[in-house]
Amino acid sequence: MANRPKSRWLPLAIAAFGLQTALTAAPIAALAQTDRVQPIEVTARPITRFQATDPRRQRFGPLEFRGGLVLSSENSAFGGWSGLTVEPDGKRFLAVSDEGTWLSGEIAYDGTAPAGIRKASIGPIRALKGRHLDKKRDLDAEAIRALDGSLTKGTVLVGFERNHRIGVFPVIEGSLEPPTRYLKLPVEARRMKANKGFEAVAVLRDGPYKGSVVAFSERFPGEISRHAGWLWVNGEPQRIELTDIGDFEITDAASLADGRLLILERRFRWTEGVKMRLRLIAAEAVRPGARLDGEVLIEADLASEIDNMEGLAVHRAPAGETVLTLISDNNFNSLLQRNVLLQFTLTSDGKAAGRP
């Protein structure tokens, strides 16, 4: 609920997290040890306003709120959605969880607003040659991005932390197949902390490095004023950086059709709850050795309909407008958190400044 008090995150959080982890760990692990893809029902409660303090407001800088959904399911493996990719028409999607599962389905619309989830299925993420993943360090998927083709027949990238890697996974009829290979890792990846690894993966859709992969770590050790990232040029990872503003952490990245780069960020403090921010980077600024900055498009806290926003996808709506879709990771903590899906239109006056 948009008008919930910020104290919602405070006194019960630690106890509730421990209880919820104990209740969900077993069934999630059980799913990871099967080859079975399960059709599931997803309940979707509409979100019609983004901000509680001004419920009629739909415009937030260059972003216009289209609508959102609070997602839930009786399936015990549903939740923890940390990465999201959406088909160019905005319907079919594929999400990954930090507990080693994937979710596919279609977003249904009422006009331009998301209205529900149809044809949903859930399944386990596999390793090379279809091997089962049974350790948390191998299961922790944090990002997914379309590489080529479609979600009917195509290829996606999946970024993992703890056991840091970025895999190339075929997709057939919305199902995530075992990976065929992994990208070459930067040498610095060995320094990433277990729970602060690859959190954001994007593929540049235009610009000087069109087709190149970009990835950022959630928080690189020893870096205070900047975030560490890499740009793969001809298969070789080259270092880039993003200026740290206000001690936020990177949770995802996505490219616009013109090559500009969107960065999704999150900040959590026990005293203030969770915050979300979106930044936009100019296409020409993204190059090896760059120190990126960008323009803040929106920053929101618990006065708005956000949660632990971790996934970001971009598509073009039927009328031609650019649509951003965000999804949250509820940490399998249904007592205090939610799986939220939000959509915004990036209006034509959206700008981006980049600094080399």
Residue, then its C-alpha position, 0 to 999 in steps of 0.5 A: m500500500a502506498n500509504r504504509p508507514k516507513s516503520r513497516w520495515l523496522p522492528l519485525a524485519i530481522a525476525a520475519f526475515g529469518l522465519q520466512t527464509a526457514l519456511t521457503a528454503a526447502p521448497i525452493a531447493a526442491l524445485a531446483q532439483t527437478d527438471r519439471v516446468q510448472p504452470i502456475e497461477v499468478t494473482a495480480r492486484p492493480i496499482t492505479r497510483f504511484q504516489a500516495t501524497d499526490p494520488r492524481r499525479q501521473r507525471f514524474g519528470p520525463l516519466e509518466f506512470r502507466g500502472g502497476l501490479v502486486l504479484s503473488s502466487e500460491n506456488s512456494a517458489f514464486g518470488g525473489w524476482s531480481g532480473l527481467t526481460v520483456e519482448p519488444d511488444g511488451k507482452r511475453f516476459l522472462a524473469v529470474s530469481d535469486e533462488g535459481t528459478w525462472l518465471s515466464g508468462e505474458i503481461a495482460y493490459d487494460g488499455t495501456a495499464p498492466a492488468g494481469i499475468r497470463k500463461a505463467s510457468i516456473g522452472p529451475i535454472r540449469a548449469l552446463k549440460g543440464r546439471h542441477l544447481d543445488k548450492k546457494r552460491d550457484l543459484d543466485a541469478e540477479a539479471i537477465r537480458a535478451l541477446d538475440g532472437s525472441l523469447t519464443k526462440g532466442t538467447v538471453l544473458v543471465g548474470f549471477e553473483r556469489n559464484h560470479r558469472i554471466g551465462v548465455f542461455p537459449v530460450i525456447e517457447g519461454s523456457l530457459e534452457p541450460p547455458t551453452r557458454y559463459l562470457k569471459l570474466p574480467v580479472e577484477a571479478r575475483r575481488m567481488k564480494a559474494n553477495k555484491g557481484f553481477e547485478a546488472v546486465a545490458v546489451l547496447r542496442d545502438g551507439p558506438y558499441k552497438g551489440s556490446v554487453v555491459a555489466f555492473s557489480e552491485r558494490f565493488p570492494g574498496e570503491i566509495s565514489r564510483h561503481a565498477g562495471w565492464l563493457w565487452v568489446n569483441g568478447e573482451p571485458q573493458r573497465i568502465e565506472l559509474t559515479d556513486i550518488g548518495d550511496f545507492e547500489i546498482t540493481d539493473a541496467a537496460s539499453l534504449a533503442d538509441g543506445r542510451l543506457l538506463i541504470l536502476e539503483r536502490r538504497f536501503r536503510w533501517t531508519e528510512g526504508v527502501k529508495m529507488r532511482l533511475r539514471l539515464i546515460a548518453a550513448e556516446a558516453v559509454r566506452p572503455g575507460a569511461r567514468l559515467d554520470g548521467e541524469v537522474l530521471i526519478e527518485a522515490d521512497l516508500a511514499s510511492e508504490i515501490d519495494n526492493m526494485e531489482g529488475l528493469a526492462v524496456h519495450r516499445a508500446p503499440a503507439g510507439e512510446t518507450v515503456l520501462t517495466l520494473i520488478s521487485d525482489n520480495n526476498f520471499n518475505s511476504l510479511l513485509q515485502r511485495n513482488v511489485l511490477l511497475q510501468f512508466t512511459l519515458t516521454s520524448d523529452g527525456k534527456a541524458a548527460g554523460r561524462p567521459 
